[in-house]
Amino acid sequence: MSKAEDGYLIERFLEMLVAERGASPHTVENYRRDLLHFCAEKRIKSLMDVTPEAIEKYLASLHKEAYSPKTIARRLSALRQCFRFLEEEKLRSDNPTVTLETPKQPKSLPKMLSGEEIAQLLAGLEDSEQPEAIRL
């Protein structure tokens, strides 16, 4: 298959996302960009010939280029869903993403108010005669 045929398969996949899953235009555009980025890799000849090793190398290159874990996870999600679609449509006999693990997302700490923000919050409540403000 050629890159043009890959583009056709990607468009079919994106059409399915809209028609069957109600994907938003923003989601569709992100997935299009992610899939085209993957296909632009020099090592990728065609979506029909992709191996799990090729995807692992691609993900490693994203990590090396300092993409965030969230971006890498989204790109892997786009690949997973696309290859699942190709397999369900009987265009591929396998799904090369089945054995791949999603990158771990770093845990974020809860956001805390500064002392000044707490004082402003309490000051705002003192001026109110509303029952909720008095209770709080």
N, CA, C and O atoms as CSV, one atom per row, in Angstrom:
chain,resi,resn,atom,element,x,y,z
A,1,MET,N,N,0.841,-1.189,0.000
A,1,MET,CA,C,0.000,0.000,0.000
A,1,MET,C,C,0.880,1.244,0.000
A,1,MET,O,O,2.025,1.215,0.450
A,2,SER,N,N,0.328,2.317,-0.506
A,2,SER,CA,C,1.057,3.576,-0.582
A,2,SER,C,C,0.599,4.515,0.526
A,2,SER,O,O,-0.355,4.232,1.251
A,3,LYS,N,N,1.294,5.625,0.637
A,3,LYS,CA,C,0.911,6.645,1.617
A,3,LYS,C,C,-0.486,7.189,1.308
A,3,LYS,O,O,-1.247,7.513,2.220
A,4,ALA,N,N,-0.821,7.288,0.011
A,4,ALA,CA,C,-2.157,7.753,-0.373
A,4,ALA,C,C,-3.225,6.778,0.120
A,4,ALA,O,O,-4.283,7.199,0.587
A,5,GLU,N,N,-2.952,5.492,0.019
A,5,GLU,CA,C,-3.904,4.488,0.513
A,5,GLU,C,C,-4.009,4.551,2.033
A,5,GLU,O,O,-5.088,4.356,2.593
A,6,ASP,N,N,-2.884,4.825,2.701
A,6,ASP,CA,C,-2.934,5.004,4.151
A,6,ASP,C,C,-3.826,6.188,4.498
A,6,ASP,O,O,-4.614,6.119,5.441
A,7,GLY,N,N,-3.704,7.280,3.733
A,7,GLY,CA,C,-4.552,8.451,3.957
A,7,GLY,C,C,-6.023,8.105,3.807
A,7,GLY,O,O,-6.862,8.576,4.574
A,8,TYR,N,N,-6.332,7.277,2.812
A,8,TYR,CA,C,-7.716,6.832,2.592
A,8,TYR,C,C,-8.211,6.022,3.794
A,8,TYR,O,O,-9.333,6.222,4.258
A,9,LEU,N,N,-7.374,5.106,4.299
A,9,LEU,CA,C,-7.771,4.286,5.452
A,9,LEU,C,C,-7.979,5.157,6.690
A,9,LEU,O,O,-8.913,4.940,7.463
A,10,ILE,N,N,-7.110,6.131,6.867
A,10,ILE,CA,C,-7.245,7.036,8.011
A,10,ILE,C,C,-8.556,7.806,7.909
A,10,ILE,O,O,-9.263,7.954,8.905
A,11,GLU,N,N,-8.888,8.296,6.722
A,11,GLU,CA,C,-10.143,9.031,6.544
A,11,GLU,C,C,-11.347,8.133,6.812
A,11,GLU,O,O,-12.327,8.583,7.406
A,12,ARG,N,N,-11.291,6.879,6.386
A,12,ARG,CA,C,-12.393,5.935,6.684
A,12,ARG,C,C,-12.539,5.749,8.184
A,12,ARG,O,O,-13.651,5.737,8.711
A,13,PHE,N,N,-11.412,5.604,8.869
A,13,PHE,CA,C,-11.428,5.454,10.319
A,13,PHE,C,C,-12.041,6.689,10.972
A,13,PHE,O,O,-12.889,6.565,11.856
A,14,LEU,N,N,-11.622,7.876,10.546
A,14,LEU,CA,C,-12.133,9.115,11.136
A,14,LEU,C,C,-13.626,9.294,10.864
A,14,LEU,O,O,-14.358,9.789,11.722
A,15,GLU,N,N,-14.077,8.895,9.678
A,15,GLU,CA,C,-15.503,8.952,9.362
A,15,GLU,C,C,-16.292,8.042,10.300
A,15,GLU,O,O,-17.385,8.393,10.744
A,16,MET,N,N,-15.731,6.869,10.596
A,16,MET,CA,C,-16.386,5.951,11.527
A,16,MET,C,C,-16.457,6.581,12.922
A,16,MET,O,O,-17.472,6.441,13.605
A,17,LEU,N,N,-15.398,7.270,13.354
A,17,LEU,CA,C,-15.419,7.916,14.667
A,17,LEU,C,C,-16.576,8.900,14.770
A,17,LEU,O,O,-17.260,8.964,15.792
A,18,VAL,N,N,-16.787,9.658,13.717
A,18,VAL,CA,C,-17.862,10.647,13.725
A,18,VAL,C,C,-19.220,9.955,13.657
A,18,VAL,O,O,-20.113,10.259,14.447
A,19,ALA,N,N,-19.377,9.034,12.722
A,19,ALA,CA,C,-20.676,8.408,12.479
A,19,ALA,C,C,-21.116,7.488,13.615
A,19,ALA,O,O,-22.270,7.537,14.039
A,20,GLU,N,N,-20.218,6.661,14.105
A,20,GLU,CA,C,-20.607,5.650,15.089
A,20,GLU,C,C,-20.359,6.059,16.527
A,20,GLU,O,O,-21.072,5.612,17.425
A,21,ARG,N,N,-19.372,6.895,16.763
A,21,ARG,CA,C,-19.035,7.247,18.144
A,21,ARG,C,C,-19.321,8.708,18.470
A,21,ARG,O,O,-19.163,9.133,19.615
A,22,GLY,N,N,-19.737,9.470,17.476
A,22,GLY,CA,C,-20.065,10.876,17.715
A,22,GLY,C,C,-18.873,11.711,18.137
A,22,GLY,O,O,-19.015,12.628,18.946
A,23,ALA,N,N,-17.697,11.408,17.600
A,23,ALA,CA,C,-16.484,12.138,17.969
A,23,ALA,C,C,-16.600,13.602,17.572
A,23,ALA,O,O,-17.169,13.934,16.532
A,24,SER,N,N,-16.057,14.464,18.410
A,24,SER,CA,C,-16.092,15.903,18.139
A,24,SER,C,C,-15.078,16.256,17.048
A,24,SER,O,O,-14.134,15.503,16.810
A,25,PRO,N,N,-15.272,17.396,16.389
A,25,PRO,CA,C,-14.296,17.836,15.375
A,25,PRO,C,C,-12.882,17.958,15.952
A,25,PRO,O,O,-11.902,17.659,15.271
A,26,HIS,N,N,-12.784,18.393,17.201
A,26,HIS,CA,C,-11.479,18.527,17.860
A,26,HIS,C,C,-10.799,17.156,17.991
A,26,HIS,O,O,-9.610,17.021,17.703
A,27,THR,N,N,-11.545,16.157,18.420
A,27,THR,CA,C,-11.007,14.803,18.555
A,27,THR,C,C,-10.574,14.259,17.200
A,27,THR,O,O,-9.493,13.684,17.071
A,28,VAL,N,N,-11.412,14.441,16.204
A,28,VAL,CA,C,-11.101,13.949,14.860
A,28,VAL,C,C,-9.819,14.596,14.345
A,28,VAL,O,O,-8.961,13.914,13.784
A,29,GLU,N,N,-9.686,15.901,14.533
A,29,GLU,CA,C,-8.486,16.591,14.045
A,29,GLU,C,C,-7.236,16.125,14.787
A,29,GLU,O,O,-6.183,15.951,14.172
A,30,ASN,N,N,-7.337,15.921,16.096
A,30,ASN,CA,C,-6.185,15.411,16.858
A,30,ASN,C,C,-5.790,14.017,16.382
A,30,ASN,O,O,-4.606,13.737,16.193
A,31,TYR,N,N,-6.778,13.143,16.187
A,31,TYR,CA,C,-6.470,11.790,15.724
A,31,TYR,C,C,-5.874,11.818,14.316
A,31,TYR,O,O,-4.948,11.064,14.016
A,32,ARG,N,N,-6.401,12.683,13.459
A,32,ARG,CA,C,-5.854,12.795,12.098
A,32,ARG,C,C,-4.372,13.195,12.177
A,32,ARG,O,O,-3.515,12.582,11.541
A,33,ARG,N,N,-4.098,14.217,12.956
A,33,ARG,CA,C,-2.722,14.698,13.100
A,33,ARG,C,C,-1.816,13.602,13.679
A,33,ARG,O,O,-0.698,13.401,13.205
A,34,ASP,N,N,-2.303,12.906,14.695
A,34,ASP,CA,C,-1.497,11.848,15.321
A,34,ASP,C,C,-1.206,10.711,14.340
A,34,ASP,O,O,-0.075,10.232,14.262
A,35,LEU,N,N,-2.213,10.285,13.603
A,35,LEU,CA,C,-2.037,9.170,12.662
A,35,LEU,C,C,-1.145,9.567,11.483
A,35,LEU,O,O,-0.323,8.770,11.030
A,36,LEU,N,N,-1.305,10.785,10.993
A,36,LEU,CA,C,-0.448,11.241,9.893
A,36,LEU,C,C,0.996,11.394,10.355
A,36,LEU,O,O,1.926,11.123,9.595
A,37,HIS,N,N,1.187,11.828,11.599
A,37,HIS,CA,C,2.541,11.929,12.154
A,37,HIS,C,C,3.187,10.550,12.192
A,37,HIS,O,O,4.355,10.389,11.835
A,38,PHE,N,N,2.415,9.554,12.629
A,38,PHE,CA,C,2.930,8.183,12.671
A,38,PHE,C,C,3.277,7.694,11.266
A,38,PHE,O,O,4.340,7.110,11.056
A,39,CYS,N,N,2.389,7.930,10.312
A,39,CYS,CA,C,2.632,7.472,8.934
A,39,CYS,C,C,3.805,8.187,8.279
A,39,CYS,O,O,4.417,7.652,7.355
A,40,ALA,N,N,4.122,9.382,8.744
A,40,ALA,CA,C,5.233,10.146,8.169
A,40,ALA,C,C,6.597,9.607,8.602
A,40,ALA,O,O,7.623,9.978,8.033
A,41,GLU,N,N,6.606,8.738,9.601
A,41,GLU,CA,C,7.864,8.141,10.050
A,41,GLU,C,C,8.543,7.432,8.887
A,41,GLU,O,O,7.888,6.730,8.117
A,42,LYS,N,N,9.835,7.612,8.758
A,42,LYS,CA,C,10.582,6.988,7.652
A,42,LYS,C,C,10.525,5.460,7.709
A,42,LYS,O,O,10.581,4.787,6.680
A,43,ARG,N,N,10.414,4.930,8.915
A,43,ARG,CA,C,10.415,3.466,9.062
A,43,ARG,C,C,9.068,2.846,8.684
A,43,ARG,O,O,8.992,1.636,8.470
A,44,ILE,N,N,8.008,3.651,8.598
A,44,ILE,CA,C,6.671,3.139,8.337
A,44,ILE,C,C,6.407,3.169,6.834
A,44,ILE,O,O,6.331,4.238,6.228
A,45,LYS,N,N,6.269,1.993,6.245
A,45,LYS,CA,C,5.975,1.927,4.809
A,45,LYS,C,C,4.477,2.014,4.557
A,45,LYS,O,O,4.037,2.688,3.626
A,46,SER,N,N,3.695,1.331,5.391
A,46,SER,CA,C,2.250,1.295,5.211
A,46,SER,C,C,1.593,0.853,6.510
A,46,SER,O,O,2.182,0.097,7.283
A,47,LEU,N,N,0.386,1.319,6.747
A,47,LEU,CA,C,-0.360,0.869,7.920
A,47,LEU,C,C,-0.585,-0.638,7.892
A,47,LEU,O,O,-0.723,-1.274,8.937
A,48,MET,N,N,-0.618,-1.194,6.708
A,48,MET,CA,C,-0.880,-2.625,6.577
A,48,MET,C,C,0.332,-3.481,6.957
A,48,MET,O,O,0.194,-4.679,7.203
A,49,ASP,N,N,1.511,-2.870,7.004
A,49,ASP,CA,C,2.733,-3.618,7.308
A,49,ASP,C,C,3.304,-3.314,8.694
A,49,ASP,O,O,4.373,-3.822,9.031
A,50,VAL,N,N,2.634,-2.516,9.492
A,50,VAL,CA,C,3.150,-2.094,10.795
A,50,VAL,C,C,3.216,-3.279,11.751
A,50,VAL,O,O,2.306,-4.106,11.809
A,51,THR,N,N,4.310,-3.341,12.497
A,51,THR,CA,C,4.513,-4.379,13.507
A,51,THR,C,C,4.495,-3.734,14.899
A,51,THR,O,O,4.655,-2.519,15.014
A,52,PRO,N,N,4.306,-4.521,15.940
A,52,PRO,CA,C,4.386,-3.965,17.297
A,52,PRO,C,C,5.741,-3.303,17.561
A,52,PRO,O,O,5.819,-2.288,18.252
A,53,GLU,N,N,6.795,-3.880,17.010
A,53,GLU,CA,C,8.138,-3.315,17.209
A,53,GLU,C,C,8.251,-1.922,16.590
A,53,GLU,O,O,8.885,-1.033,17.158
A,54,ALA,N,N,7.637,-1.741,15.435
A,54,ALA,CA,C,7.673,-0.425,14.783
A,54,ALA,C,C,6.950,0.616,15.639
A,54,ALA,O,O,7.393,1.760,15.741
A,55,ILE,N,N,5.853,0.217,16.243
A,55,ILE,CA,C,5.108,1.150,17.099
A,55,ILE,C,C,5.911,1.454,18.356
A,55,ILE,O,O,5.952,2.599,18.804
A,56,GLU,N,N,6.548,0.440,18.926
A,56,GLU,CA,C,7.387,0.661,20.106
A,56,GLU,C,C,8.520,1.625,19.797
A,56,GLU,O,O,8.830,2.494,20.612
A,57,LYS,N,N,9.146,1.484,18.627
A,57,LYS,CA,C,10.221,2.399,18.232
A,57,LYS,C,C,9.688,3.814,18.056
A,57,LYS,O,O,10.341,4.784,18.441
A,58,TYR,N,N,8.504,3.926,17.475
A,58,TYR,CA,C,7.876,5.235,17.292
A,58,TYR,C,C,7.622,5.890,18.652
A,58,TYR,O,O,7.941,7.063,18.847
A,59,LEU,N,N,7.050,5.136,19.587
A,59,LEU,CA,C,6.766,5.680,20.920
A,59,LEU,C,C,8.056,6.073,21.639
A,59,LEU,O,O,8.101,7.086,22.337
A,60,ALA,N,N,9.105,5.264,21.464
A,60,ALA,CA,C,10.397,5.592,22.067
A,60,ALA,C,C,10.951,6.889,21.477
A,60,ALA,O,O,11.546,7.697,22.190
A,61,SER,N,N,10.754,7.082,20.176
A,61,SER,CA,C,11.245,8.320,19.552
A,61,SER,C,C,10.478,9.527,20.091
A,61,SER,O,O,11.054,10.604,20.249
A,62,LEU,N,N,9.193,9.357,20.372
A,62,LEU,CA,C,8.419,10.459,20.951
A,62,LEU,C,C,8.943,10.793,22.339
A,62,LEU,O,O,9.051,11.962,22.710
A,63,HIS,N,N,9.262,9.767,23.091
A,63,HIS,CA,C,9.799,9.972,24.435
A,63,HIS,C,C,11.144,10.706,24.355
A,63,HIS,O,O,11.412,11.623,25.130
A,64,LYS,N,N,11.986,10.281,23.397
A,64,LYS,CA,C,13.298,10.910,23.205
A,64,LYS,C,C,13.171,12.377,22.821
A,64,LYS,O,O,13.984,13.208,23.226
A,65,GLU,N,N,12.141,12.686,22.033
A,65,GLU,CA,C,11.913,14.061,21.586
A,65,GLU,C,C,11.211,14.886,22.658
A,65,GLU,O,O,10.819,16.025,22.405
A,66,ALA,N,N,11.052,14.324,23.845
A,66,ALA,CA,C,10.492,15.004,25.024
A,66,ALA,C,C,9.010,15.361,24.888
A,66,ALA,O,O,8.565,16.381,25.415
A,67,TYR,N,N,8.251,14.525,24.182
A,67,TYR,CA,C,6.801,14.697,24.182
A,67,TYR,C,C,6.299,14.317,25.577
A,67,TYR,O,O,6.888,13.466,26.243
A,68,SER,N,N,5.227,14.940,26.005
A,68,SER,CA,C,4.692,14.650,27.336
A,68,SER,C,C,4.066,13.248,27.339
A,68,SER,O,O,3.622,12.762,26.300
A,69,PRO,N,N,4.034,12.606,28.506
A,69,PRO,CA,C,3.381,11.293,28.603
A,69,PRO,C,C,1.918,11.342,28.152
A,69,PRO,O,O,1.411,10.367,27.597
A,70,LYS,N,N,1.244,12.461,28.385
A,70,LYS,CA,C,-0.153,12.599,27.974
A,70,LYS,C,C,-0.268,12.578,26.445
A,70,LYS,O,O,-1.176,11.949,25.903
A,71,THR,N,N,0.637,13.255,25.759
A,71,THR,CA,C,0.634,13.272,24.291
A,71,THR,C,C,0.949,11.896,23.737
A,71,THR,O,O,0.310,11.437,22.791
A,72,ILE,N,N,1.934,11.241,24.327
A,72,ILE,CA,C,2.312,9.898,23.875
A,72,ILE,C,C,1.139,8.934,24.067
A,72,ILE,O,O,0.859,8.112,23.195
A,73,ALA,N,N,0.458,9.037,25.203
A,73,ALA,CA,C,-0.697,8.172,25.464
A,73,ALA,C,C,-1.818,8.433,24.457
A,73,ALA,O,O,-2.474,7.496,24.001
A,74,ARG,N,N,-2.041,9.717,24.105
A,74,ARG,CA,C,-3.086,10.030,23.128
A,74,ARG,C,C,-2.727,9.474,21.752
A,74,ARG,O,O,-3.589,8.952,21.045
A,75,ARG,N,N,-1.455,9.587,21.375
A,75,ARG,CA,C,-1.040,9.056,20.075
A,75,ARG,C,C,-1.176,7.537,20.043
A,75,ARG,O,O,-1.594,6.971,19.033
A,76,LEU,N,N,-0.827,6.882,21.138
A,76,LEU,CA,C,-1.001,5.435,21.200
A,76,LEU,C,C,-2.488,5.078,21.140
A,76,LEU,O,O,-2.859,4.093,20.502
A,77,SER,N,N,-3.327,5.857,21.787
A,77,SER,CA,C,-4.769,5.613,21.736
A,77,SER,C,C,-5.286,5.726,20.304
A,77,SER,O,O,-6.092,4.904,19.869
A,78,ALA,N,N,-4.831,6.728,19.577
A,78,ALA,CA,C,-5.241,6.889,18.180
A,78,ALA,C,C,-4.819,5.673,17.365
A,78,ALA,O,O,-5.592,5.173,16.547
A,79,LEU,N,N,-3.594,5.196,17.586
A,79,LEU,CA,C,-3.114,4.020,16.860
A,79,LEU,C,C,-3.930,2.783,17.233
A,79,LEU,O,O,-4.314,2.000,16.364
A,80,ARG,N,N,-4.189,2.612,18.522
A,80,ARG,CA,C,-4.973,1.450,18.972
A,80,ARG,C,C,-6.338,1.418,18.307
A,80,ARG,O,O,-6.761,0.391,17.777
A,81,GLN,N,N,-7.013,2.540,18.340
A,81,GLN,CA,C,-8.359,2.580,17.784
A,81,GLN,C,C,-8.353,2.393,16.274
A,81,GLN,O,O,-9.236,1.737,15.720
A,82,CYS,N,N,-7.356,2.970,15.612
A,82,CYS,CA,C,-7.263,2.826,14.157
A,82,CYS,C,C,-6.993,1.367,13.775
A,82,CYS,O,O,-7.641,0.833,12.875
A,83,PHE,N,N,-6.046,0.728,14.452
A,83,PHE,CA,C,-5.741,-0.663,14.121
A,83,PHE,C,C,-6.881,-1.602,14.511
A,83,PHE,O,O,-7.095,-2.616,13.847
A,84,ARG,N,N,-7.610,-1.281,15.572
A,84,ARG,CA,C,-8.791,-2.072,15.925
A,84,ARG,C,C,-9.833,-1.954,14.800
A,84,ARG,O,O,-10.460,-2.942,14.418
A,85,PHE,N,N,-10.006,-0.739,14.282
A,85,PHE,CA,C,-10.929,-0.514,13.162
A,85,PHE,C,C,-10.497,-1.324,11.946
A,85,PHE,O,O,-11.325,-1.986,11.320
A,86,LEU,N,N,-9.209,-1.280,11.602
A,86,LEU,CA,C,-8.722,-2.014,10.436
A,86,LEU,C,C,-8.935,-3.518,10.600
A,86,LEU,O,O,-9.258,-4.212,9.636
A,87,GLU,N,N,-8.756,-4.009,11.805
A,87,GLU,CA,C,-8.964,-5.435,12.072
A,87,GLU,C,C,-10.455,-5.785,11.988
A,87,GLU,O,O,-10.823,-6.800,11.395
A,88,GLU,N,N,-11.310,-4.946,12.580
A,88,GLU,CA,C,-12.756,-5.204,12.541
A,88,GLU,C,C,-13.301,-5.153,11.115
A,88,GLU,O,O,-14.237,-5.877,10.775
A,89,GLU,N,N,-12.716,-4.303,10.292
A,89,GLU,CA,C,-13.140,-4.185,8.895
A,89,GLU,C,C,-12.500,-5.259,8.008
A,89,GLU,O,O,-12.699,-5.273,6.793
A,90,LYS,N,N,-11.741,-6.144,8.622
A,90,LYS,CA,C,-11.062,-7.246,7.913
A,90,LYS,C,C,-10.030,-6.730,6.893
A,90,LYS,O,O,-9.746,-7.389,5.892
A,91,LEU,N,N,-9.485,-5.558,7.165
A,91,LEU,CA,C,-8.438,-5.013,6.310
A,91,LEU,C,C,-7.061,-5.471,6.791
A,91,LEU,O,O,-6.096,-5.506,6.028
A,92,ARG,N,N,-6.998,-5.821,8.074
A,92,ARG,CA,C,-5.795,-6.422,8.669
A,92,ARG,C,C,-6.241,-7.661,9.418
A,92,ARG,O,O,-7.359,-7.728,9.928
A,93,SER,N,N,-5.355,-8.639,9.479
A,93,SER,CA,C,-5.698,-9.861,10.208
A,93,SER,C,C,-5.288,-9.790,11.676
A,93,SER,O,O,-5.612,-10.685,12.457
A,94,ASP,N,N,-4.572,-8.723,12.053
A,94,ASP,CA,C,-4.104,-8.589,13.428
A,94,ASP,C,C,-4.149,-7.123,13.845
A,94,ASP,O,O,-4.385,-6.226,13.036
A,95,ASN,N,N,-3.914,-6.915,15.137
A,95,ASN,CA,C,-3.825,-5.571,15.691
A,95,ASN,C,C,-2.473,-5.464,16.394
A,95,ASN,O,O,-2.291,-6.047,17.463
A,96,PRO,N,N,-1.525,-4.730,15.812
A,96,PRO,CA,C,-0.183,-4.683,16.391
A,96,PRO,C,C,-0.087,-3.910,17.701
A,96,PRO,O,O,0.985,-3.869,18.306
A,97,THR,N,N,-1.173,-3.300,18.151
A,97,THR,CA,C,-1.120,-2.522,19.393
A,97,THR,C,C,-1.600,-3.298,20.610
A,97,THR,O,O,-1.538,-2.793,21.731
A,98,VAL,N,N,-2.078,-4.524,20.401
A,98,VAL,CA,C,-2.698,-5.287,21.484
A,98,VAL,C,C,-1.751,-5.478,22.677
A,98,VAL,O,O,-2.199,-5.387,23.820
A,99,THR,N,N,-0.504,-5.731,22.455
A,99,THR,CA,C,0.420,-6.046,23.541
A,99,THR,C,C,1.127,-4.826,24.121
A,99,THR,O,O,1.902,-4.957,25.068
A,100,LEU,N,N,0.874,-3.642,23.568
A,100,LEU,CA,C,1.579,-2.445,24.019
A,100,LEU,C,C,0.942,-1.863,25.268
A,100,LEU,O,O,-0.281,-1.855,25.408
A,101,GLU,N,N,1.784,-1.371,26.182
A,101,GLU,CA,C,1.301,-0.767,27.416
A,101,GLU,C,C,1.230,0.742,27.256
A,101,GLU,O,O,2.063,1.352,26.586
A,102,THR,N,N,0.228,1.330,27.878
A,102,THR,CA,C,0.088,2.773,27.865
A,102,THR,C,C,1.106,3.380,28.827
A,102,THR,O,O,1.281,2.874,29.935
A,103,PRO,N,N,1.783,4.465,28.417
A,103,PRO,CA,C,2.740,5.099,29.327
A,103,PRO,C,C,2.053,5.561,30.605
A,103,PRO,O,O,0.909,6.015,30.582
A,104,LYS,N,N,2.757,5.441,31.704
A,104,LYS,CA,C,2.208,5.865,32.993
A,104,LYS,C,C,2.125,7.386,33.032
A,104,LYS,O,O,3.048,8.091,32.626
A,105,GLN,N,N,1.001,7.864,33.528
A,105,GLN,CA,C,0.801,9.302,33.671
A,105,GLN,C,C,1.298,9.732,35.046
A,105,GLN,O,O,1.002,9.081,36.048
A,106,PRO,N,N,2.059,10.834,35.095
A,106,PRO,CA,C,2.507,11.302,36.410
A,106,PRO,C,C,1.319,11.788,37.235
A,106,PRO,O,O,0.377,12.373,36.702
A,107,LYS,N,N,1.376,11.541,38.520
A,107,LYS,CA,C,0.312,11.993,39.412
A,107,LYS,C,C,0.550,13.463,39.721
A,107,LYS,O,O,1.672,13.876,40.012
A,108,SER,N,N,-0.517,14.243,39.654
A,108,SER,CA,C,-0.374,15.662,39.986
A,108,SER,C,C,-0.857,15.881,41.409
A,108,SER,O,O,-1.800,15.240,41.871
A,109,LEU,N,N,-0.197,16.791,42.086
A,109,LEU,CA,C,-0.575,17.118,43.449
A,109,LEU,C,C,-1.797,18.023,43.433
A,109,LEU,O,O,-2.005,18.775,42.480
A,110,PRO,N,N,-2.604,17.953,44.482
A,110,PRO,CA,C,-3.764,18.845,44.533
A,110,PRO,C,C,-3.317,20.303,44.590
A,110,PRO,O,O,-2.273,20.626,45.155
A,111,LYS,N,N,-4.117,21.166,44.001
A,111,LYS,CA,C,-3.826,22.597,44.019
A,111,LYS,C,C,-4.211,23.143,45.387
A,111,LYS,O,O,-5.263,22.805,45.929
A,112,MET,N,N,-3.346,23.992,45.938
A,112,MET,CA,C,-3.607,24.567,47.257
A,112,MET,C,C,-3.733,26.076,47.135
A,112,MET,O,O,-3.080,26.708,46.304
A,113,LEU,N,N,-4.584,26.637,47.978
A,113,LEU,CA,C,-4.724,28.084,48.024
A,113,LEU,C,C,-3.598,28.680,48.860
A,113,LEU,O,O,-3.141,28.081,49.833
A,114,SER,N,N,-3.167,29.859,48.466
A,114,SER,CA,C,-2.161,30.561,49.262
A,114,SER,C,C,-2.856,31.167,50.480
A,114,SER,O,O,-4.084,31.216,50.538
A,115,GLY,N,N,-2.070,31.623,51.444
A,115,GLY,CA,C,-2.638,32.265,52.635
A,115,GLY,C,C,-3.455,33.479,52.272
A,115,GLY,O,O,-4.510,33.725,52.857
A,116,GLU,N,N,-2.967,34.251,51.294
A,116,GLU,CA,C,-3.683,35.454,50.858
A,116,GLU,C,C,-5.030,35.082,50.222
A,116,GLU,O,O,-6.033,35.755,50.460
A,117,GLU,N,N,-5.055,34.019,49.419
A,117,GLU,CA,C,-6.299,33.586,48.776
A,117,GLU,C,C,-7.313,33.107,49.807
A,117,GLU,O,O,-8.510,33.354,49.660
A,118,ILE,N,N,-6.846,32.425,50.850
A,118,ILE,CA,C,-7.740,31.966,51.923
A,118,ILE,C,C,-8.320,33.164,52.663
A,118,ILE,O,O,-9.508,33.187,52.986
A,119,ALA,N,N,-7.474,34.166,52.932
A,119,ALA,CA,C,-7.938,35.372,53.630
A,119,ALA,C,C,-8.990,36.093,52.793
A,119,ALA,O,O,-9.988,36.569,53.335
A,120,GLN,N,N,-8.779,36.181,51.467
A,120,GLN,CA,C,-9.755,36.828,50.583
A,120,GLN,C,C,-11.078,36.062,50.585
A,120,GLN,O,O,-12.152,36.663,50.599
A,121,LEU,N,N,-10.991,34.740,50.571
A,121,LEU,CA,C,-12.189,33.911,50.580
A,121,LEU,C,C,-12.999,34.136,51.853
A,121,LEU,O,O,-14.216,34.319,51.805
A,122,LEU,N,N,-12.310,34.120,52.987
A,122,LEU,CA,C,-12.992,34.317,54.266
A,122,LEU,C,C,-13.545,35.734,54.393
A,122,LEU,O,O,-14.630,35.932,54.939
A,123,ALA,N,N,-12.808,36.706,53.896
A,123,ALA,CA,C,-13.271,38.098,53.945
A,123,ALA,C,C,-14.540,38.258,53.121
A,123,ALA,O,O,-15.451,38.983,53.522
A,124,GLY,N,N,-14.609,37.610,52.008
A,124,GLY,CA,C,-15.795,37.675,51.163
A,124,GLY,C,C,-17.002,37.059,51.838
A,124,GLY,O,O,-18.125,37.517,51.632
A,125,LEU,N,N,-16.793,36.042,52.630
A,125,LEU,CA,C,-17.902,35.394,53.328
A,125,LEU,C,C,-18.403,36.224,54.503
A,125,LEU,O,O,-19.593,36.189,54.820
A,126,GLU,N,N,-17.520,36.962,55.147
A,126,GLU,CA,C,-17.902,37.762,56.308
A,126,GLU,C,C,-18.902,38.848,55.941
A,126,GLU,O,O,-19.761,39.199,56.749
A,127,ASP,N,N,-18.798,39.379,54.740
A,127,ASP,CA,C,-19.658,40.482,54.318
A,127,ASP,C,C,-21.039,40.012,53.875
A,127,ASP,O,O,-21.923,40.842,53.663
A,128,SER,N,N,-21.244,38.742,53.735
A,128,SER,CA,C,-22.499,38.243,53.200
A,128,SER,C,C,-23.480,37.895,54.307
A,128,SER,O,O,-23.098,37.374,55.354
A,129,GLU,N,N,-24.738,38.189,54.061
A,129,GLU,CA,C,-25.809,37.844,55.003
A,129,GLU,C,C,-26.556,36.589,54.566
A,129,GLU,O,O,-27.526,36.187,55.207
A,130,GLN,N,N,-26.107,35.973,53.480
A,130,GLN,CA,C,-26.754,34.765,52.973
A,130,GLN,C,C,-26.575,33.635,53.985
A,130,GLN,O,O,-25.516,33.542,54.606
A,131,PRO,N,N,-27.582,32.769,54.173
A,131,PRO,CA,C,-27.471,31.658,55.134
A,131,PRO,C,C,-26.283,30.731,54.834
A,131,PRO,O,O,-25.616,30.246,55.748
A,132,GLU,N,N,-26.028,30.491,53.523
A,132,GLU,CA,C,-24.905,29.619,53.177
A,132,GLU,C,C,-23.577,30.227,53.611
A,132,GLU,O,O,-22.693,29.514,54.087
A,133,ALA,N,N,-23.432,31.540,53.450
A,133,ALA,CA,C,-22.187,32.209,53.814
A,133,ALA,C,C,-21.990,32.184,55.328
A,133,ALA,O,O,-20.879,31.976,55.815
A,134,ILE,N,N,-23.072,32.397,56.061
A,134,ILE,CA,C,-22.964,32.371,57.525
A,134,ILE,C,C,-22.559,30.963,57.981
A,134,ILE,O,O,-21.687,30.807,58.836
A,135,ARG,N,N,-23.201,29.943,57.402
A,135,ARG,CA,C,-22.871,28.567,57.777
A,135,ARG,C,C,-21.406,28.260,57.463
A,135,ARG,O,O,-20.706,27.662,58.281
A,136,LEU,N,N,-20.946,28.667,56.286
A,136,LEU,CA,C,-19.556,28.372,55.886
A,136,LEU,C,C,-18.578,29.166,56.716
A,136,LEU,O,O,-17.368,29.049,56.523
